[in-house]
Amino acid sequence: MSNTQTIKNIDIFSHLTNDALTEIDKYLRVKNYSKGEMVYLENDIVDRLLILKEGKVEIYKNNENGKKLTLWYVKPYEPFCLAAFTLNKAIYNARVIKKSSVYYIYRNDAEKIFKKYPEIYTRVIELMSHRFLIKSKILENVALNDTKVRIFNILTNKDYMRLSGEKCVVSLNQSEIASLSGVCRETVCRILSKLKKEGILNIEQKRITIKNFEKLQSYCSEIS
């Protein structure tokens, strides 16, 4: 796959012509990160547009007591610093959770691109709005729902699901579900084990597959 074809997989560039992609490729740089390395910390200066090329990045916040709330996991080809880039300051923490490569475009170069292709900036604003909606739903889920409903909402989140035949595969492990739902890993493990025993889902090689969506919804709607 050529680099222009790879860049076309990035949402904000997917509509561009090959000539435009070739031009943007001149501005793209790549930085490699090891597992556990920080991309940025809250309040860091962010002077570049960041896009995950491969790997996985966790976006999260800590309170003053050190408690962590994960807001989302970045997938390949997703931009993940849009608000930080716009504000010139990180409002969350970003940590690499498996070996990753990140595309980046310096601010001055990004502004040249936005000026020449204003539809890219329009898409950036749309993505930012979508992300804020997702994050508000996560905060609402943690603040207002009981444990089973929190886990159900994470398992059925379209950002982390993909169809495999007639079944849904969840692209999260138990620790990631715990972080997103604000529940301890032991509780997640206990609930998922019960769901597996009842034939509602399957856990195999760290992959979770939902076998019966209606039964999952019914189980998680029961009073804890």
Secondary structure, DSSP 8 states (H G I E B T S, - for coil): --HHHHHHTSGGGTTS-HHHHHHHHTT-EEEEE-TT-EEE-TT-B--EEEEEEEEEEEEEEE-TT--EEEEEEE-TT-B--HHHHHHTB-SSEEEEEEEEEEEEEEHHHHHHHHHH-HHHHHHHHHHHHHHHHHHHHHHHHHHHS-HHHHHHHHHT-GGGEEEETTEEEE---HHHHHHHHT--HHHHHHHHHHHHHTTSEEEETTEEEES-HHHHHHHHHS--
